[in-house]
Every structure is written in structure tokens, then in C-alpha cells.
Amino acid sequence: MSHTRAATRTVLVVAALAMPLASTAAAETFQSVMQGLADDMNRVQSALFVEDFATVTEAAEAIADHPKPSLGERRRVLSAVGNRVSEFRGMDQQVHDTAEQLADAAREQDLDRAIRYHGRLVTECIACHSAFRDKVSSDLSRLSPDNAPER
């Protein structure tokens, strides 16, 4: 391997390792985003039981700044929600805002407010799932790259 190629590979490896692993990075699938959100919601609930405000804060921030699916996956999701895109985005924004409020309450170690915002967050998640889950799941399965017709 030439010196130039080796140097290029080294730079790429170092750059990849130096990139922050922020939760705002793109996730592969919508399902993986939803699973991550479910995991963070479970962390919030478990931490609230023992008043572990640091974990509540961390998990709520992860919910507020959750990763986005890949661009292709986002297009498939928006196609699935059809003419209800603004409603879908509005619900996502509500979840984001409430998760930030939950993180703020946890930072202030205000258990009553944190519990209130947690309840609101659960309600908002369930409302979005009730409105969109079946259609999005069905369409994503149908529109999956694995199910694309052969050309």
C-alpha cells in the first residue's frame, strides 16, 4: 500500500474515532429510533422510582435529542403519514419539548414536576402511536428496501 493511501486511511480512522457519538446522529431505521426511545423511557421510569435525577436528566435529554432515521427511511415515514405530516411533526415536537421540560425538572431535583412531565411524555408517545403506528409500520414493511421489486 502506498504511503499516501496509508496516510489517507489513518486520517479517516482518526476522524471517525474523533466524531462525537451524539444522539443527534442518524440512526439506521425508524424502528431502531423507536426502540431507543422506548429504552430511554424505561430508564426515566426506573430512575424516577429511586429519585436518580442524574439518570432521569440523561435519559430525558436523549429522548429530546433522539437520533433521526436515515434520509431514505425518513422519506418512507413521511410518505406513510401522507397528508398528516404536520400533525406527525407536531407530535414529535411535543415529545421533544416535554422531554426537555422533564430534563429541566430532574436537573432541579423537583420530583413532583418530573413525575408530571413523565406522565405527559407517556401520554404524548401513546397518542402518536395510536395515530400513526399501524400505518407507518405497515407502509415501512411494504416499502422496505428488502421488499423492493427487482429491476
N, C-alpha and C positions, 0 to 999 in steps of 0.2 A: 504494500500500500504506500502510496506516495506521501511525502511529508505534509503536503497541502491537504490531502484527504484526511489524514490522521488528525491534523490540527482542526479541520472543519468539524469532524466528528466529536472531538474533545469539546469544542466550543458549544456544539449542540447539546451534548450531555450535560455540561455545566449549566447552560441556560435552562434546560429542562428541570434540573435539580434545584436551581435557584428560584424558579417560579413559585409564587405563593400558592398554597393549596387552599385558597379561599373558597368559601361555599358558593360564591357567585360564579364559579367556573361552570362550563356547560356539562350537563350530565348526558349520558348516552340516550336514555329513553324517558318518556313521561312516567312510565311505571317505576323506574328507579328513583325519580324525583319524589313521587308519591310515597314510596317505601321509606325514603329518607325522612320525609315529613312525618310519617307515622312513627318512626323510631324516635325522632325528636319530641313528638307529642308525648310518647310514653316516658321519655326522660323527664319532661316537665312534670308530668303527673307524679312519677315516683319521687322526684326531688321535692315536690310540694309536701308530700306526706311527712318528710323528715326535716322540712324547712331548710333545705340545702339551696340557699338563694344563689350561690355561685353557679350551680348546675342549671337551675331554672333560667338564670340570665343567659348562660351559654347556649342552652337548647332553644330558648325563645329567639335569640339573635340568629341562630341557624335557620329557624323557621322563617323569620323575617327576610333573610338574605339567602333563601334556598337557591340551589343551582337551577339553571334552566336546561330543558332538554336541548338536544342538538337542533340546529335550524330546520332540518328536514322534518324532525319529529314535531317541532312547534307548528310547522305548516300543516301537518296532518291533524294535529289537535284543533287548530283554528278552522280547518275545513270541516271537522266533525261537529264543532259547535255552530257552524253555519252563521245564520243572521243574528245569533245571540253572542257574538264576540264581545261586544261592550259589556254585557251582563257578566260574562265569564271573566273578563279582565277586571271588572269592578269587584267581583267576589275575591279574586286573587289579591287585589289591593287592600280590601278589608282585612283579609288574613294577615297580610304584611303589616298593616297599621296596628292591628290588635296585638300581634306578636311583639312589636316594638314597645307598646304600652305595657305588656306583660314583663318584658325585659326591664323596663324602667322601674316598675313596681318591685321587681325582685332585687334590683340594684339598691333600692331604698329599703329593702327588707320589710316591705309592707305586705304581710301575708294576706290580709283581707282583700286588698286591691289585686294582688297576684291571683288569688283564687277567682275573683270576679272576672278578670281578663282571661284566665284559663277557660272558664265556663263559656265566655263569649267566643273564644277561639274554637272550642269544640263545636259550638252551635254553628259557626260560620263554615267550618270544614264540612259538617254534615249537610248543611244547606247546599253547598256547592256540589257535593257528591250526589245528593238527591236530584239536583237539577241536571247534572251532566255526566255522571259516571257511566251509566248504561250506554248512552250514545257514543261517548268518546271511546270507551273500551271496545265496543262493537266495531266502530269505524277504524280504530287503530289496528285491530286484529285483521280486518279486511284489507286495510291499506298498508299493512306492514310490508317492508321491502322483501321479506321472506315469502310473502304471498303474491308478489307482483307477477303479472303474466310474463312468460318468456318471450323474448323478441328474436 
